[in-house]
């Protein structure tokens, strides 16, 4: 930087040493990387200035070390903005992502901008220059796969070839009863020397996007050719969760607390920008050797407008408690606390959103003279819809029915002596007035409860010796039509760890998965309408995964191994099988290293319940149409198979003819020797004699009158 010399510079030099001539003036620091500006502050006078500054110090102090805070005043009143200087530039960047959009009051929503950004905006030319329009890019049809004329489903697999070190990602089409057909395997990325996926994959809730994990972040793919839709930078990310509406997404680089903080980033998917950055909180549970750190995970509301997590109460009244005492509900897209306050829930242990309504169900443990309880709270009104007090509770597991019509609570209790445990099953009827609750006393320990997605029935797996029992209940009495619990069937002594209902209801599979402690892989396909004594039996040895396809027509079972960690000792059993819903296996594939299998989800049907009933009534009419289509497909497959057989036969015949000719040529010398030197195949050894023979075939005479 150049400076103008003063007029008397020569006189000044007479008093300077020669060494002073070499003094270099450092470049003036003009960057404001550590500073941010916050706008939309309340306008206060001098009497309330210190209070507002203290509040700003408290808010921004949660982000980083505040070096200086300056709030300009004019004529005894603030101007509605302030400048905040942090110790490091990273803290200023963090302040923009975390505090921007914070609501101090209904009319005061913070707007936080970095000072460098303000300087850039100030340097813009006063006259607007319209930029050149970007080149047109046709929009990607993210729902093209739903228009498949064969109404097929897709699934993705992650595997490695035998003795291979590179993991493969492959997407296949599959139709009931047919072998899968590959759709895409990352060939475009492979040709460019890139990796399509480095860790694992996840589908979005409606199947619009497929996310692939990379060490630098997340990539989303979609459209006809699985083109890249967006990239989201988050180093060492290993968790992703989409909002049900697919507008937002959160990513997390989860790790144990002793290894450093786990950072959660909230994203706007279409804009590919960070909405907020939050450190994942952990809660310490247990004592002594049983003590462990449990993460307070975020859970999405069914409409995607809210996200919630449990949190410890930092108030003075709860300072000595290590349990969570709050449920923080954040609203999107600002990712700020709803109404600036948390939902108080002392000793809350777990919570879950209703799949259909913005209703939170949580259970809280006993504390002092306050009994344990299960509560239902509507959001955003915070109105308590129902509360059920529970006594002598050790544990409680909440489970919603997919339509949100019912909530079950598996309550584990102890006797007064505390030596014996038993279970109660509490059923909440959400759609009825005052939310009535019914209780089932279960003398055995309840292993799991599974609801029929589109109906009123549920199954309950109970421990029994030597094998568990499965009980099928209905919340409606079929004979009287009254709303009361009815035991439909008890299936005793079943090798089962889990029950999986079809997405369309009616059918379910009782499976003995190895993760549940049973390596037999026993499968029993059951029809809940017919209620037979025994369903269709089969097995998939050592299977640890089972998933229905979204249409309820097929089932996949698999033996999966962890992507990272120790060598999996059952690699010889790795692979997957595809089954019809009746229990007939129609495809099997073995993979020595097999990591993932995931069906592509489908969006919810646009048909109303009344329209679905109309379709069910006219099912016979549609059956004939589909039977004709199935017959045509079957005939086409038979013709294709026949053509394949014919091609194979022709290839075999051509091969045999070629081998025969080559053998004939190979033994020529031997053949000539055996015939006394005569080569019958040599045309020069023959004399060609032409003989003409005439033969009268027919003679006809015609008389012509002159």
Secondary structure, DSSP 8 states (H G I E B T S, - for coil): ------TTHHHHHTTS-GGGGG----------TTEEEEES----BHHHHHHHHHHHHHHHHTTS-EEEEE--EETTEE-SEEEEEESSHHHHHHHHHHHTT-EEETTEE-EEEEHHHHHHHHTS-SS--------------TTGGGG-TT--EEEEEEEE-TT--SEEEEEEEE-TTS--EEEE-SHHHHHTT--S-SS-EEE-TTSS-EEEEETTEEEEEETTTTEEEEEEE-TT--EEEE-TTSSEEEEE----GGG---EEEEEETTTTEEEEEEE--EEEES-GGG-EEEE---EE-TTSSEEEEEEE--SGGGTT--SEEEEEEEETTTTEEGGGS-EE-TTEEEEEE-SSSSEEEEEE--BTTB-EEEEEEETTT--EEEEEEESSEEEEEEEE-TTSSEEEEEEEEE-TTSS-EEEEEEEEETTSTT--EEEEEESS-EEEEEE-TTSSEEEEEE--SSSEEEEEEESS-TTT--S--EEEEEEEEE--SEEEE-TTSSEEEEE--GGGT--S-EEEEEETTT--SS-EEEE-TT--EEEE-TTSSEEEEEE---SSSS--TTGGG-EEEEEETTS-EEEEEE-SEEEEEEE------SS-HHHHHHHHHTHHHHHHHHHHHHHHHHHHHHHHHHHHHHHHHHHHHHHHHHHHHHHHHHTHHHHHHHTTT--TT-GGG---------------------
